[in-house]
Amino acid sequence: MSTDLARPDLAGAQADYDALVAQGMKLDLTRGKPSAAQLDLSSAILGLPGERYKADDGTDTRNYQGLQGLKELREIFAPSLQVPVDQLIAFGNSSLELMHDTLVHALLSPLPGAERRWVDEERVVFLAPTPGYDRHFAVCDRLGIELLAVPMTPDGPDMDVVERLVAEDPSIKGIWCVPKYANPDGVVYSDETTRRLAAMPTAAPDFRIMWDNAYAVHHLTEDAIEVADVLALADAAGNADRPFVFGSTSKITLAGAGVAFLGASPANVKWWLALTGKRTIGPDKVNHLRHALFFGDAAGVAAHMARHRELIAPKFAVLEKILTENFADTPGVSWSSPKGGYFVTLTVPEGTATEIVRLAREAGIALTPAGATHPGGEDPQDAIIRLAPTFPPLEEVEKAMTGVAVCVKLALAQQA
């Protein structure tokens, strides 16, 4: 997407920016939230389960117990998450909560195969494929887990780097992975990358893959891309306990009232449930039932997500259109073109991302802070900006991206 054409003229870029500021806009492209129209797709769930409150097996969902979650709901989501039903847990509304709790459990209680609790280790390190998801990084920061950035490639994390690091350092206890339509660059892990993650030798006997399959069914095209089954590959390689798989309905039904899932080996599931049983009697099974009734089966999920695609794919298309019209021939400017998920990564010349975000903010366009895609919030190249077009209406996405283009041109002109 780059040629050797000259960068924008400073006087013209400044005039365009002044006109942008004068519009007094108030637009937001910061977080990957579903829009109100997407939430409306699930309004019918609020009327469920009605007078029915018993699960298929006769469980009274209004009562205690059932720590693993409602089986009929696990049956619906097991195929898309690639987890056997008996190894899948359905819980509360947030997969981030499940990730947080899993790390807390590992800190306080030895994992299957572990020699000791992580809190008793001299240091605990997680690999952070970068650019990556800021909330993953924030969990580690909160719990005192060090982050070590590893570069992303078009096939996932650079496995030559990953394999070398985990083989030589027993303090490296895990890696964060968003294997499908990764946040923020939309990368889909290749089968070979997944196989190497599942099979690689690690110095730590309790090394874990935090497999956050957040966008398992969030396709932007009719081509439903799939990734390799990490649980099956790890089991075949003799590392059955290595992966923890996460997912949720947060961007499928109602973001604040969805269901989160955790899948793992039988040993990991037993370990997790035993520890979680110390802090809760069980999840909201009434919510599980309303979701099961709403979808019916896996085909119901696919049909529902097709309606989501109809709403958000045009937003990604207009973002792509504006970037192409303005920067197809601009040196140093490129962007991801994801086939699913919620984000686009805009790469700009080194040293300009922070200035572009600042210019946008002063023009009334909120962008995710530059550096949020990197551990510690620091992008050494200051070159990555995460764009999230799903939440605003289509016309606002167009206005915001037109404004972002003005800000990019001014920052490039100032740097020239």
CORVEN-V450260 format. One record per residue. N is the residue number from 1. RES is the residue in three letters. PSI is psi as a letter, one per 40 degrees, with the letter a starting at -180 (999 if undefined). Layout:
n=N res=RES psi=PSI
n=N res=RES psi=PSI
This chain:
n=1 res=MET psi=e
n=2 res=SER psi=i
n=3 res=THR psi=a
n=4 res=ASP psi=f
n=5 res=LEU psi=i
n=6 res=ALA psi=i
n=7 res=ARG psi=i
n=8 res=PRO psi=i
n=9 res=ASP psi=h
n=10 res=LEU psi=d
n=11 res=ALA psi=d
n=12 res=GLY psi=d
n=13 res=ALA psi=d
n=14 res=GLN psi=d
n=15 res=ALA psi=d
n=16 res=ASP psi=d
n=17 res=TYR psi=d
n=18 res=ASP psi=d
n=19 res=ALA psi=d
n=20 res=LEU psi=d
n=21 res=VAL psi=d
n=22 res=ALA psi=e
n=23 res=GLN psi=e
n=24 res=GLY psi=f
n=25 res=MET psi=i
n=26 res=LYS psi=g
n=27 res=LEU psi=i
n=28 res=ASP psi=h
n=29 res=LEU psi=f
n=30 res=THR psi=d
n=31 res=ARG psi=i
n=32 res=GLY psi=g
n=33 res=LYS psi=i
n=34 res=PRO psi=i
n=35 res=SER psi=i
n=36 res=ALA psi=d
n=37 res=ALA psi=d
n=38 res=GLN psi=d
n=39 res=LEU psi=d
n=40 res=ASP psi=d
n=41 res=LEU psi=d
n=42 res=SER psi=e
n=43 res=SER psi=d
n=44 res=ALA psi=d
n=45 res=ILE psi=d
n=46 res=LEU psi=e
n=47 res=GLY psi=e
n=48 res=LEU psi=i
n=49 res=PRO psi=e
n=50 res=GLY psi=b
n=51 res=GLU psi=e
n=52 res=ARG psi=h
n=53 res=TYR psi=e
n=54 res=LYS psi=h
n=55 res=ALA psi=i
n=56 res=ASP psi=d
n=57 res=ASP psi=e
n=58 res=GLY psi=e
n=59 res=THR psi=h
n=60 res=ASP psi=h
n=61 res=THR psi=e
n=62 res=ARG psi=e
n=63 res=ASN psi=a
n=64 res=TYR psi=a
n=65 res=GLN psi=a
n=66 res=GLY psi=f
n=67 res=LEU psi=d
n=68 res=GLN psi=e
n=69 res=GLY psi=i
n=70 res=LEU psi=h
n=71 res=LYS psi=d
n=72 res=GLU psi=d
n=73 res=LEU psi=d
n=74 res=ARG psi=d
n=75 res=GLU psi=d
n=76 res=ILE psi=d
n=77 res=PHE psi=e
n=78 res=ALA psi=d
n=79 res=PRO psi=d
n=80 res=SER psi=d
n=81 res=LEU psi=e
n=82 res=GLN psi=f
n=83 res=VAL psi=h
n=84 res=PRO psi=i
n=85 res=VAL psi=d
n=86 res=ASP psi=e
n=87 res=GLN psi=e
n=88 res=LEU psi=h
n=89 res=ILE psi=h
n=90 res=ALA psi=h
n=91 res=PHE psi=b
n=92 res=GLY psi=a
n=93 res=ASN psi=e
n=94 res=SER psi=h
n=95 res=SER psi=d
n=96 res=LEU psi=d
n=97 res=GLU psi=d
n=98 res=LEU psi=d
n=99 res=MET psi=d
n=100 res=HIS psi=d
n=101 res=ASP psi=d
n=102 res=THR psi=d
n=103 res=LEU psi=d
n=104 res=VAL psi=d
n=105 res=HIS psi=d
n=106 res=ALA psi=d
n=107 res=LEU psi=d
n=108 res=LEU psi=e
n=109 res=SER psi=h
n=110 res=PRO psi=h
n=111 res=LEU psi=i
n=112 res=PRO psi=h
n=113 res=GLY psi=e
n=114 res=ALA psi=i
n=115 res=GLU psi=d
n=116 res=ARG psi=i
n=117 res=ARG psi=i
n=118 res=TRP psi=d
n=119 res=VAL psi=e
n=120 res=ASP psi=e
n=121 res=GLU psi=i
n=122 res=GLU psi=d
n=123 res=ARG psi=i
n=124 res=VAL psi=h
n=125 res=VAL psi=h
n=126 res=PHE psi=i
n=127 res=LEU psi=h
n=128 res=ALA psi=g
n=129 res=PRO psi=h
n=130 res=THR psi=h
n=131 res=PRO psi=i
n=132 res=GLY psi=a
n=133 res=TYR psi=h
n=134 res=ASP psi=d
n=135 res=ARG psi=d
n=136 res=HIS psi=d
n=137 res=PHE psi=d
n=138 res=ALA psi=d
n=139 res=VAL psi=d
n=140 res=CYS psi=d
n=141 res=ASP psi=d
n=142 res=ARG psi=d
n=143 res=LEU psi=e
n=144 res=GLY psi=f
n=145 res=ILE psi=h
n=146 res=GLU psi=i
n=147 res=LEU psi=h
n=148 res=LEU psi=h
n=149 res=ALA psi=h
n=150 res=VAL psi=i
n=151 res=PRO psi=i
n=152 res=MET psi=i
n=153 res=THR psi=i
n=154 res=PRO psi=e
n=155 res=ASP psi=e
n=156 res=GLY psi=a
n=157 res=PRO psi=i
n=158 res=ASP psi=h
n=159 res=MET psi=d
n=160 res=ASP psi=d
n=161 res=VAL psi=d
n=162 res=VAL psi=d
n=163 res=GLU psi=d
n=164 res=ARG psi=d
n=165 res=LEU psi=d
n=166 res=VAL psi=d
n=167 res=ALA psi=d
n=168 res=GLU psi=e
n=169 res=ASP psi=h
n=170 res=PRO psi=e
n=171 res=SER psi=e
n=172 res=ILE psi=h
n=173 res=LYS psi=e
n=174 res=GLY psi=i
n=175 res=ILE psi=i
n=176 res=TRP psi=h
n=177 res=CYS psi=h
n=178 res=VAL psi=g
n=179 res=PRO psi=d
n=180 res=LYS psi=h
n=181 res=TYR psi=f
n=182 res=ALA psi=i
n=183 res=ASN psi=h
n=184 res=PRO psi=e
n=185 res=ASP psi=e
n=186 res=GLY psi=e
n=187 res=VAL psi=i
n=188 res=VAL psi=h
n=189 res=TYR psi=h
n=190 res=SER psi=i
n=191 res=ASP psi=d
n=192 res=GLU psi=d
n=193 res=THR psi=d
n=194 res=THR psi=d
n=195 res=ARG psi=d
n=196 res=ARG psi=d
n=197 res=LEU psi=d
n=198 res=ALA psi=d
n=199 res=ALA psi=e
n=200 res=MET psi=i
n=201 res=PRO psi=h
n=202 res=THR psi=i
n=203 res=ALA psi=d
n=204 res=ALA psi=h
n=205 res=PRO psi=e
n=206 res=ASP psi=f
n=207 res=PHE psi=h
n=208 res=ARG psi=i
n=209 res=ILE psi=h
n=210 res=MET psi=g
n=211 res=TRP psi=g
n=212 res=ASP psi=g
n=213 res=ASN psi=f
n=214 res=ALA psi=d
n=215 res=TYR psi=f
n=216 res=ALA psi=d
n=217 res=VAL psi=e
n=218 res=HIS psi=g
n=219 res=HIS psi=i
n=220 res=LEU psi=e
n=221 res=THR psi=i
n=222 res=GLU psi=e
n=223 res=ASP psi=g
n=224 res=ALA psi=g
n=225 res=ILE psi=h
n=226 res=GLU psi=i
n=227 res=VAL psi=i
n=228 res=ALA psi=i
n=229 res=ASP psi=h
n=230 res=VAL psi=d
n=231 res=LEU psi=d
n=232 res=ALA psi=d
n=233 res=LEU psi=d
n=234 res=ALA psi=d
n=235 res=ASP psi=d
n=236 res=ALA psi=d
n=237 res=ALA psi=e
n=238 res=GLY psi=e
n=239 res=ASN psi=f
n=240 res=ALA psi=d
n=241 res=ASP psi=e
n=242 res=ARG psi=d
n=243 res=PRO psi=i
n=244 res=PHE psi=h
n=245 res=VAL psi=h
n=246 res=PHE psi=i
n=247 res=GLY psi=i
n=248 res=SER psi=i
n=249 res=THR psi=e
n=250 res=SER psi=d
n=251 res=LYS psi=f
n=252 res=ILE psi=d
n=253 res=THR psi=b
n=254 res=LEU psi=h
n=255 res=ALA psi=d
n=256 res=GLY psi=e
n=257 res=ALA psi=f
n=258 res=GLY psi=a
n=259 res=VAL psi=h
n=260 res=ALA psi=i
n=261 res=PHE psi=i
n=262 res=LEU psi=h
n=263 res=GLY psi=i
n=264 res=ALA psi=a
n=265 res=SER psi=i
n=266 res=PRO psi=d
n=267 res=ALA psi=d
n=268 res=ASN psi=d
n=269 res=VAL psi=d
n=270 res=LYS psi=d
n=271 res=TRP psi=d
n=272 res=TRP psi=d
n=273 res=LEU psi=d
n=274 res=ALA psi=d
n=275 res=LEU psi=d
n=276 res=THR psi=d
n=277 res=GLY psi=e
n=278 res=LYS psi=e
n=279 res=ARG psi=e
n=280 res=THR psi=i
n=281 res=ILE psi=d
n=282 res=GLY psi=i
n=283 res=PRO psi=i
n=284 res=ASP psi=g
n=285 res=LYS psi=d
n=286 res=VAL psi=d
n=287 res=ASN psi=d
n=288 res=HIS psi=d
n=289 res=LEU psi=d
n=290 res=ARG psi=d
n=291 res=HIS psi=d
n=292 res=ALA psi=d
n=293 res=LEU psi=d
n=294 res=PHE psi=d
n=295 res=PHE psi=d
n=296 res=GLY psi=d
n=297 res=ASP psi=a
n=298 res=ALA psi=d
n=299 res=ALA psi=d
n=300 res=GLY psi=d
n=301 res=VAL psi=d
n=302 res=ALA psi=d
n=303 res=ALA psi=d
n=304 res=HIS psi=d
n=305 res=MET psi=d
n=306 res=ALA psi=d
n=307 res=ARG psi=d
n=308 res=HIS psi=d
n=309 res=ARG psi=d
n=310 res=GLU psi=d
n=311 res=LEU psi=d
n=312 res=ILE psi=d
n=313 res=ALA psi=d
n=314 res=PRO psi=d
n=315 res=LYS psi=d
n=316 res=PHE psi=d
n=317 res=ALA psi=d
n=318 res=VAL psi=d
n=319 res=LEU psi=d
n=320 res=GLU psi=d
n=321 res=LYS psi=d
n=322 res=ILE psi=d
n=323 res=LEU psi=d
n=324 res=THR psi=d
n=325 res=GLU psi=d
n=326 res=ASN psi=d
n=327 res=PHE psi=e
n=328 res=ALA psi=d
n=329 res=ASP psi=f
n=330 res=THR psi=h
n=331 res=PRO psi=h
n=332 res=GLY psi=e
n=333 res=VAL psi=h
n=334 res=SER psi=i
n=335 res=TRP psi=i
n=336 res=SER psi=i
n=337 res=SER psi=g
n=338 res=PRO psi=i
n=339 res=LYS psi=e
n=340 res=GLY psi=a
n=341 res=GLY psi=a
n=342 res=TYR psi=e
n=343 res=PHE psi=i
n=344 res=VAL psi=h
n=345 res=THR psi=h
n=346 res=LEU psi=h
n=347 res=THR psi=h
n=348 res=VAL psi=i
n=349 res=PRO psi=i
n=350 res=GLU psi=h
n=351 res=GLY psi=e
n=352 res=THR psi=e
n=353 res=ALA psi=d
n=354 res=THR psi=d
n=355 res=GLU psi=d
n=356 res=ILE psi=d
n=357 res=VAL psi=d
n=358 res=ARG psi=d
n=359 res=LEU psi=d
n=360 res=ALA psi=d
n=361 res=ARG psi=d
n=362 res=GLU psi=e
n=363 res=ALA psi=e
n=364 res=GLY psi=e
n=365 res=ILE psi=h
n=366 res=ALA psi=h
n=367 res=LEU psi=i
n=368 res=THR psi=h
n=369 res=PRO psi=h
n=370 res=ALA psi=h
n=371 res=GLY psi=e
n=372 res=ALA psi=d
n=373 res=THR psi=e
n=374 res=HIS psi=i
n=375 res=PRO psi=h
n=376 res=GLY psi=e
n=377 res=GLY psi=f
n=378 res=GLU psi=h
n=379 res=ASP psi=h
n=380 res=PRO psi=d
n=381 res=GLN psi=e
n=382 res=ASP psi=f
n=383 res=ALA psi=e
n=384 res=ILE psi=h
n=385 res=ILE psi=h
n=386 res=ARG psi=h
n=387 res=LEU psi=h
n=388 res=ALA psi=g
n=389 res=PRO psi=e
n=390 res=THR psi=d
n=391 res=PHE psi=d
n=392 res=PRO psi=i
n=393 res=PRO psi=i
n=394 res=LEU psi=d
n=395 res=GLU psi=d
n=396 res=GLU psi=d
n=397 res=VAL psi=d
n=398 res=GLU psi=d
n=399 res=LYS psi=d
n=400 res=ALA psi=d
n=401 res=MET psi=d
n=402 res=THR psi=d
n=403 res=GLY psi=d
n=404 res=VAL psi=d
n=405 res=ALA psi=d
n=406 res=VAL psi=d
n=407 res=CYS psi=d
n=408 res=VAL psi=d
n=409 res=LYS psi=d
n=410 res=LEU psi=d
n=411 res=ALA psi=d
n=412 res=LEU psi=d
n=413 res=ALA psi=d
n=414 res=GLN psi=d
n=415 res=GLN psi=d
n=416 res=ALA psi=999
